[in-house]
Amino acid sequence: MEFPRVGVRVVRGPDWSSSNSDDGQDGGVGTVVVIFGESISGVEDAAAAPSVASADKVCVQWDNGKRGEYRCGAEGRFELRVHDITSEGYSDEHIPCSECGRRITGIRWICQPCADTQLCSSCYGEDKHDLNHTFSRSLSSSDSSLTAVPCRNGSTRVMSRGMFSGAVVNKFSNGQDKCAEVGDTPAPLGTVEKILGADDEKPGHVVVVSSASDPVRSTHRLGHDGMVDLECATLADGGFYYREHLPILGCRSPHAEAQVEDFSEDDETMAVGRIVQLPEIDLGILRTFQDQINAWDGRLSRVSARILVALML
């Protein structure tokens, strides 16, 4: 599975620079609706949509109804992380979560000390299993490559906020003023009852909305084919996630983050102080490893294939 991808759900990334003006707050969730300069489906006024001029930028529609353009590799900056991939109808075949027993959809978390323990993102974020155990991240059971992440104990834990059960929603306005008169507020469509996805054999996220004034429940798209039919008047909690453990949007594939050879401590070809040459490497991969050591410096985006000195192993 390659990223970025239309329909993928995202949160703030390591180079986030928009404060709270777009997503509303840290933990705000949105959906990738445009990639590589494609037009935004369903938008009548093209001028109202941000332009995306290159393959390393995307347009995101946040659950609060706002839209913005973000870098996923442009200028060496990565402003988003992948929060959820089940909007693409993805599920990890028939692998059950070791804690809740439900079929894992989206990212699968595999305990390294306990190989038979595999968690869904919900249980991983809710601190199930030993917090001092390190895990690996997988996006597909058909791919043998795994991405190791730090143990959860000591990592940054964030509550996601957006279109989840309990959120009050309206139909997406595309930035238009829905009120006939200044000061009026639109009547909410209803309250999100539940989100259906791959685990319910749906092609992508489907929002089920109930209303006290209408006994008939309505269903709406949330990411399928890049379409989001609703916006939140009131956001709801969607569960915790570990910020640094999520894939950075901008790697050609998040699996590639793990496809770097490990050097043995007994390997005399690598040692502190030795002069080494950094090969051509995906900036997303470089960013992931640098985040685990120190803060990212945008100047590192210009060091590919240059001669460096090994400072630590």
N, C-alpha and C positions, 0 to 999 in steps of 0.2 A: 504494500500500500504506500503510495507516494504522497508527500505533503509539500506545499499546501494543497488542499482539496476542498471544493465547494461543499458546504453542508457541515464541515467540521466545526465543533464547538470549541471556543478559545477563551482564554483569560489573559491577564497582563503577563508580559514576558520580561526578561531581564533588562531590556533597554526602554521600558515604558516611559514615555515623556509627556503624556497628555493629562496628567493630574487626574482629577475626578470628573473632568468635563465631558468625557465620553461614556465610560462604562458605569459611572455613578459612584463607584467605590472599589477598593481593592477586593477582589473576589467576584466582581461583576462578570457575568458570562455573556458571550455573544456568538454569532454564527458567521462563518465566512460565506459571503454571498457573491463575491466577484474575485476572479484571479486572472492575471496576465492581460488586463485590459478588456476582458469580456464585458458585454453590456449586462446591465442588471435586469433580469427578467421581471416583468410585472411593473416596472417603473415607467410611467407614462412620460414624465418630464425628465429627459436624460440630463438636463442641466442641473437637476436637483441632486444627482448622484455624484460622489467623488470620482475623479478620473483615476484609473490605474494604468500607468504607462509602461510598466515593466514587469517581468516575471518574478521579481523579488519584492513585490508589494501586493497587498490584498485589501479588499473592502470588507469591513465587518459591520453587521447589523447587531447592535447590542440589544439585550432584552428590554431595556428601558425605551427602545424606539429610536435611539440615535444611531447614526452611521458615521464611519470614519475610515480613512486610509492609513494603513500601517505597513511598516517595513518588516520583511522577513528575509533579510540578507542584504538589502540595499544599503550602501554606505557602511557595510559591516555592522549594521544594527539589527537586532532581533526584538521586536516589540511585543510578540505574542508567544504563548505556549498552548499546546494542544490539551484541552481539558477532557474532551469526549469525542469518540469517533463512531458512536452507534447510530448517528443520524444517517450514516451510509448503509444502514442495515447490517452492520458487521456484528458477528458473534463468534466466539472462539469454539466453534463446533459444539461438542457436548461436554465440555469441561466444566464441572461444578465448582463453585467456590467452597473452599474447605470450611468456612465459617457459617455462611447463611444457606449453603446448599443449592442456591440458584445457579442456573447456567450463566457462565461469565460472558458478559457483553462488553465490548470496548477493550480497554487496556487490562492485561492480566499481570498480576504481581506474584512472582515466584520466590519463595524463601530459599536462600542459598544454603543455610545449615540444615533446613528441613525440606528436602526436595519434593516431598509429597504434599507440601502445603502451598496452595495457590489461592490467591484472594482476588475478589472483584474490587473495583475502585472504591465502592461504597464501604466495604469492610476494611480496606486498606486505610482509608481516610478516617474511619472510626476507631482506629488503633486496635484492631483485632490482631491476635497473635503477639509474639514478643517484640517489643519496640526496639530492642537492642540487636535484633537479627537484621542482617542486610538482605535486601531483595534485588531481584532483577526484573526489568520491565519487558513485556512482550506484547506485540500487537497482532500476532498470528501464530497459531500452533503449527502452521506449515513452514515457518521460518525458524531455523535452528539458532539464529543469532539472538542474543539477549543483551540488554543494556543494564549494566549494574548501576544502582543508585545507593546513596548513603543510607545508613540506618535512620529510622524515623526519630529516634531519641536525639533531640538537639536540632532537628530540621524545622523549617518554618511551616506551620500549619495554618491554612486559611479557610474560612467558611465561604463557600460559593453562594452567590446571590443572583436570582434571576427568575426565569419562568419555570418554577417548580410547583409542586402541590401546595395550594394555599395562596398563590399569587393572584391578585386581581388584575384582569387583562381587558384591553380594548382591541379593536381591529387596528392593524398597523396603519398609521396615518401618512407615512413617507414625509414627515416633517411639515405637513400641511396643517393649518389651523382648523381643527375639527369643530370649533365653536361658532355658532351663528353670530353671537355677539360677544364682545370683549367681556371677560369676567365669567362667562358661562363655562361649565365643565361638562364633558361628554359623559353620558351614562355608561358605566362599565358593562362590557359584554357579559362578564360573569367571573367565576373563580375557577382556577385550574384544579380539577379533581385528581387527575393523574396524567402521567406521561407514558405513552406506549412507545415501544421501540423494538429492537431486534429480538428481545426476549419474548415479545408477544407476536412474533412472526409478522411484523410490520416492515414496510420498505425503508422506514426511517422514523425519526421522532414524530409522533402524532400527539397533539395536546387535546385532552378531553376537558371541555369546559361545561360547568353546570351553572344554572342561574335560578334564583328564587322565583323569578317572574315567568320562567319557561321550563316546564317539566322535561322537555326534550334536550338531551345533552348534544352538544355540537363538537365536531372534531376539526382540527386545524393543523397545518404543517409547521414544523419547527426544524428546518434545515434540509428537508428532502428536496433534491434538485436545486438547492440554494434558495429555497423559498421559505420565508417566515411570515406568517399571516397575522401575527399578533404582536402587541407590545404591552409591557407591564405598566399599570398604574401604581401598583404596589408590588415590590419584589418580595420573593420568599426565599427562605434558606434552602439550599440544595445539598448540604452535606460538606464535610471537610475534604480538602486535598492538600498534599504536600507540594509546595510551589516548585522547589528545585528538582523534584522527582519527575515532573511532567516533561514530555518532549518539547523541544524548542521548535516553533514553526519556522521553517526555513531550511532544515536539513532535507536533502532529496528524499531520504527515508530516515525516520527516527532510529531504525535498526542500525543504520550506518554509524551511529555514535559508538557502538560497541566493536566495530570492525577495525580496531587498531591493535597491532600486535603488542602483547605484554612482554616485557623484558624480565628475565629471571635475575634475582639479586646476585646470582653467581656468574652472570653473563659478563665477561670481561670486555665486551664490545661497548658497554654502556657504563659510564661512571661520572660522578660529579666533576665538572671541570673539562670534560672531553668536548671537543668541537664536533658539532653534529649539523646535519643539513635537514631542515624541515621540508618534507615532500609536499606536493600539492595536496591540500586537505580541505574538505568542506568546512566552511566557516562555522556552521552549526555544530560540527563535531568539536572543533577547536574551542568554541565558546563553552560547550558542556564541560570539557575537562578543565578549562581555566576557572570556571565558576566553582569547582570543587577545591581549588587551591587558593585563589585570591579573586579580587574584583576584576571584571573584564575591562580591558583597555582597548578602545576602538582602534588604536594604532596597530594592534595585533593583526587586524584584517589585511595589513600590508606586508606581513613578514613571510608569506607563503613562499617556499622554495629558497629561503635565504639561509645563510650560515649563522648558527647560533651556538651558544655555550650552554651545556647542561648544568643547571643550578641545583636541581634536586631530582631524586628518583622516587 
